[in-house]
Amino acid sequence: MPQEQKICRHIQVFGRVQGVWYRGSTQKEAIRLGLVGWVRNRADGSVEGELIGLAGDIEKMIAWCRQGPPLASVTRMEVSEQPVPQKIPGKFEVRY
C-alpha cells in the first residue's frame, strides 16, 4: 500500500487570537496530531502558520484552529493550499 502524501496548508486566523495562548496551544495540538510547521503572531493582530502533514490530520488541525484555545475568539480564518517545502521541518515551532 503506498504511503499517503504529505500536504501543506497556510492558515491565517483573525479575531481575539493574540494574548490568549493561541500559538502555544496550536503548537501542542499540532504535535499531538503529528504535524510539522510553524505558527506566529502578525503585526495586524492575526496569527498565521504553516501546517505540514497527512491530509486527515491537517483537516483536524484546521477544525481545531477555527475554535482555538478557550480564551480565543476566532472571527475568520483563511486557508490556502501551498506546495510542500523541499526541506520539511523536523518539528512544529512557535516563531517570534
NULUMZA-445860 format. One line per 10 residues: number of its first residue (from 1); their letters; for each residue x negated, y negated, z negated of N, C-alpha, C. Coordinates in nm, 4 decimals. Example, Ala and Ser with C-alpha at 12.3 -4.5 7.8 and 13.67 -1.06 7.14 Angstrom:
1 = AS = -1.3190/0.5690/-0.7800/-1.2300/0.4500/-0.7800/-1.3200/0.3300/-0.7800; -1.2850/0.2250/-0.7080/-1.3670/0.1060/-0.7140/-1.2900/-0.0030/-0.7870
***
This chain:
1 = MPQEQKICRH = -0.0847/0.1186/0.0000/0.0000/0.0000/0.0000/-0.0893/-0.1252/0.0000; -0.0661/-0.2207/0.0924/-0.1525/-0.3391/0.0979/-0.1326/-0.4278/-0.0251; -0.2415/-0.4938/-0.0622/-0.2354/-0.5845/-0.1769/-0.1591/-0.7105/-0.1376; -0.0712/-0.7569/-0.2262/0.0064/-0.8780/-0.1996/-0.0878/-0.9985/-0.1880; -0.0605/-1.0834/-0.0909/-0.1431/-1.2016/-0.0671/-0.1149/-1.3107/-0.1702; -0.2202/-1.3804/-0.2088/-0.2032/-1.4966/-0.2957/-0.1522/-1.6135/-0.2122; -0.0732/-1.6994/-0.2767/-0.0263/-1.8213/-0.2126/-0.0654/-1.9392/-0.3002; -0.0509/-2.0605/-0.2469/-0.0861/-2.1821/-0.3205/0.0274/-2.2828/-0.3063; 0.0659/-2.3441/-0.4175/0.1677/-2.4487/-0.4177/0.1165/-2.5686/-0.4965; 0.1403/-2.6869/-0.4417/0.1104/-2.8119/-0.5129/0.2411/-2.8591/-0.5748
11 = IQVFGRVQGV = 0.2351/-2.8985/-0.7008/0.3548/-2.9489/-0.7679/0.3299/-3.0898/-0.8196; 0.4356/-3.1692/-0.8228/0.4327/-3.2980/-0.8904/0.5628/-3.3086/-0.9677; 0.5500/-3.3361/-1.0972/0.6635/-3.3336/-1.1885/0.6833/-3.4741/-1.2456; 0.8089/-3.5210/-1.2400/0.8423/-3.6558/-1.2843/0.9378/-3.6493/-1.4030; 0.9392/-3.7566/-1.4820/1.0253/-3.7654/-1.5995/0.9388/-3.7941/-1.7212; 0.9855/-3.7500/-1.8392/0.9032/-3.7642/-1.9601/0.8154/-3.6396/-1.9678; 0.6989/-3.6482/-1.9026/0.6111/-3.5321/-1.8923/0.4687/-3.5612/-1.9403; 0.4434/-3.6834/-1.9846/0.3144/-3.7136/-2.0453/0.3358/-3.7419/-2.1933; 0.2405/-3.6966/-2.2745/0.2518/-3.7169/-2.4187/0.3453/-3.6183/-2.4868; 0.3819/-3.5115/-2.4168/0.4732/-3.4105/-2.4727/0.4128/-3.2700/-2.4621
21 = WYRGSTQKEA = 0.2838/-3.2613/-2.4459/0.2076/-3.1366/-2.4336/0.2466/-3.0577/-2.3089; 0.2812/-3.1315/-2.2019/0.3202/-3.0658/-2.0766/0.2028/-2.9926/-2.0139; 0.0873/-3.0585/-2.0053/-0.0292/-2.9946/-1.9422/-0.0735/-2.8696/-2.0181; -0.0868/-2.8801/-2.1481/-0.1305/-2.7657/-2.2275/-0.0329/-2.6496/-2.2205; 0.0957/-2.6811/-2.2231/0.1976/-2.5769/-2.2125/0.1970/-2.5130/-2.0743; 0.1739/-2.5958/-1.9717/0.1659/-2.5444/-1.8349/0.0479/-2.4488/-1.8219; -0.0647/-2.4867/-1.8794/-0.1835/-2.4000/-1.8752/-0.1543/-2.2666/-1.9441; -0.0931/-2.2714/-2.0600/-0.0630/-2.1487/-2.1348/0.0291/-2.0567/-2.0546; 0.1339/-2.1139/-1.9926/0.2290/-2.0349/-1.9145/0.1624/-1.9782/-1.7888; 0.0799/-2.0599/-1.7231/0.0110/-2.0136/-1.6018/-0.0812/-1.8959/-1.6339
31 = IRLGLVGWVR = -0.1531/-1.9048/-1.7430/-0.2421/-1.7956/-1.7834/-0.1595/-1.6703/-1.8141; -0.0468/-1.6882/-1.8808/0.0407/-1.5751/-1.9122/0.0867/-1.5044/-1.7842; 0.1114/-1.5821/-1.6790/0.1585/-1.5266/-1.5523/0.0447/-1.4797/-1.4606; -0.0794/-1.5008/-1.5033/-0.1930/-1.4565/-1.4226/-0.2279/-1.5499/-1.3081; -0.1906/-1.6775/-1.3196/-0.2206/-1.7748/-1.2148/-0.3519/-1.8456/-1.2412; -0.4090/-1.9011/-1.1367/-0.5250/-1.9889/-1.1482/-0.4885/-2.1217/-1.0826; -0.5708/-2.2235/-1.1095/-0.5464/-2.3557/-1.0535/-0.5739/-2.4627/-1.1564; -0.4953/-2.5700/-1.1511/-0.5185/-2.6826/-1.2422/-0.3917/-2.7647/-1.2593; -0.3935/-2.8502/-1.3618/-0.2855/-2.9451/-1.3890/-0.3495/-3.0713/-1.4458; -0.2918/-3.1883/-1.4122/-0.3461/-3.3140/-1.4643/-0.2381/-3.4213/-1.4658
41 = NRADGSVEGE = -0.2601/-3.5238/-1.5501/-0.1739/-3.6412/-1.5531/-0.2105/-3.7318/-1.4368; -0.1110/-3.8047/-1.3863/-0.1336/-3.9063/-1.2841/-0.1061/-4.0438/-1.3445; -0.1672/-4.1451/-1.2861/-0.1519/-4.2813/-1.3366/-0.0071/-4.3292/-1.3325; 0.0750/-4.2739/-1.2422/0.2150/-4.3171/-1.2301/0.3061/-4.2533/-1.3356; 0.2510/-4.1740/-1.4282/0.3302/-4.1123/-1.5343/0.3764/-3.9714/-1.5039; 0.3487/-3.9254/-1.3827/0.3861/-3.7883/-1.3467/0.2718/-3.6928/-1.3817; 0.2994/-3.5643/-1.3638/0.1982/-3.4594/-1.3798/0.1921/-3.3843/-1.2475; 0.0699/-3.3540/-1.2026/0.0557/-3.2755/-1.0799/-0.0322/-3.1558/-1.1057; -0.0182/-3.0564/-1.0193/-0.1003/-2.9375/-1.0348/-0.1044/-2.8549/-0.9087; -0.1936/-2.7590/-0.9116/-0.2068/-2.6630/-0.8031/-0.1970/-2.5243/-0.8638
51 = LIGLAGDIEK = -0.1061/-2.4443/-0.8096/-0.0794/-2.3097/-0.8604/-0.1220/-2.2091/-0.7550; -0.2049/-2.1123/-0.7933/-0.2510/-2.0093/-0.7005/-0.2252/-1.8739/-0.7644; -0.1579/-1.7868/-0.6894/-0.1285/-1.6538/-0.7405/-0.0316/-1.5825/-0.6489; 0.0264/-1.4745/-0.6993/0.1230/-1.3976/-0.6221/0.2565/-1.4733/-0.6160; 0.3275/-1.4585/-0.5049/0.4493/-1.5362/-0.4797/0.5504/-1.5273/-0.5936; 0.5777/-1.4080/-0.6434/0.6757/-1.3923/-0.7508/0.6354/-1.4663/-0.8772; 0.5062/-1.4632/-0.9093/0.4571/-1.5326/-1.0280/0.4609/-1.6841/-1.0090; 0.4311/-1.7301/-0.8867/0.4400/-1.8734/-0.8562/0.5845/-1.9210/-0.8731; 0.6802/-1.8432/-0.8246/0.8218/-1.8816/-0.8380/0.8625/-1.8912/-0.9851; 0.8160/-1.7968/-1.0680/0.8442/-1.8029/-1.2118/0.7840/-1.9287/-1.2726
61 = MIAWCRQGPP = 0.6625/-1.9642/-1.2303/0.5948/-2.0829/-1.2835/0.6673/-2.2096/-1.2411; 0.7110/-2.2154/-1.1168/0.7840/-2.3333/-1.0693/0.9138/-2.3494/-1.1484; 0.9838/-2.2399/-1.1726/1.1070/-2.2461/-1.2532/1.0757/-2.2974/-1.3933; 0.9653/-2.2513/-1.4527/0.9263/-2.2982/-1.5856/0.8963/-2.4480/-1.5820; 0.8241/-2.4929/-1.4785/0.7858/-2.6341/-1.4677/0.9073/-2.7260/-1.4552; 1.0153/-2.6770/-1.3988/1.1366/-2.7591/-1.3853/1.1971/-2.7907/-1.5225; 1.1667/-2.7092/-1.6236/1.2118/-2.7331/-1.7610/1.1007/-2.7939/-1.8452; 0.9819/-2.7328/-1.8382/0.8688/-2.7792/-1.9178/0.8826/-2.7415/-2.0635; 0.7909/-2.7923/-2.1466/0.7965/-2.7631/-2.2901/0.9148/-2.8357/-2.3552; 0.9456/-2.8010/-2.4806/1.0662/-2.8539/-2.5461/1.0808/-3.0066/-2.5456
71 = LASVTRMEVS = 0.9736/-3.0828/-2.5624/0.9854/-3.2290/-2.5713/0.9899/-3.2972/-2.4348; 0.9650/-3.2238/-2.3285/0.9651/-3.2830/-2.1940/1.1073/-3.3027/-2.1441; 1.1215/-3.3971/-2.0523/1.2484/-3.4197/-1.9839/1.2173/-3.4389/-1.8357; 1.2257/-3.3308/-1.7594/1.1932/-3.3344/-1.6174/1.3128/-3.3886/-1.5403; 1.2886/-3.4938/-1.4619/1.3965/-3.5529/-1.3821/1.3872/-3.5131/-1.2352; 1.2668/-3.4819/-1.1892/1.2479/-3.4473/-1.0480/1.1175/-3.3706/-1.0343; 1.1134/-3.2810/-0.9361/0.9914/-3.2058/-0.9098/0.9765/-3.1857/-0.7600; 0.8562/-3.2090/-0.7097/0.8251/-3.1860/-0.5693/0.7300/-3.0675/-0.5598; 0.7570/-2.9770/-0.4686/0.6733/-2.8591/-0.4483/0.6367/-2.8542/-0.3005; 0.5085/-2.8379/-0.2711/0.4668/-2.8255/-0.1317/0.3731/-2.7067/-0.1152
81 = EQPVPQKIPG = 0.3852/-2.6423/-0.0005/0.3001/-2.5288/0.0329/0.1630/-2.5816/0.0728; 0.0591/-2.5172/0.0225/-0.0786/-2.5547/0.0541/-0.1539/-2.4312/0.0990; -0.2590/-2.4497/0.1796/-0.3424/-2.3333/0.2116/-0.4171/-2.2877/0.0857; -0.4354/-2.1583/0.0740/-0.5137/-2.1068/-0.0385/-0.6580/-2.1541/-0.0186; -0.7179/-2.2162/-0.1203/-0.8553/-2.2655/-0.1044/-0.9526/-2.1519/-0.0718; -1.0564/-2.1844/0.0035/-1.1607/-2.0859/0.0348/-1.2218/-2.0321/-0.0936; -1.2486/-2.1235/-0.1868/-1.3058/-2.0846/-0.3164/-1.1953/-2.0931/-0.4216; -1.1400/-1.9784/-0.4576/-1.0312/-1.9746/-0.5554/-1.0906/-1.9894/-0.6953; -1.0347/-2.0831/-0.7757/-1.0876/-2.0998/-0.9120/-1.0725/-1.9716/-0.9928; -1.1577/-1.9549/-1.0924/-1.1548/-1.8353/-1.1752/-1.0612/-1.8441/-1.2939
91 = KFEVRY = -1.0020/-1.9630/-1.3142/-0.9144/-1.9816/-1.4302/-0.8140/-2.0929/-1.3998; -0.7257/-2.1176/-1.4962/-0.6320/-2.2296/-1.4860/-0.6776/-2.3344/-1.5850; -0.7028/-2.4564/-1.5353/-0.7602/-2.5583/-1.6226/-0.6757/-2.6853/-1.6287; -0.6904/-2.7546/-1.7397/-0.6350/-2.8894/-1.7545/-0.7432/-2.9848/-1.7102; -0.7124/-3.0677/-1.6138/-0.8086/-3.1686/-1.5664/-0.7771/-3.3022/-1.6303; -0.8843/-3.3780/-1.6544/-0.8694/-3.5087/-1.7173/-0.9177/-3.6186/-1.6259
***
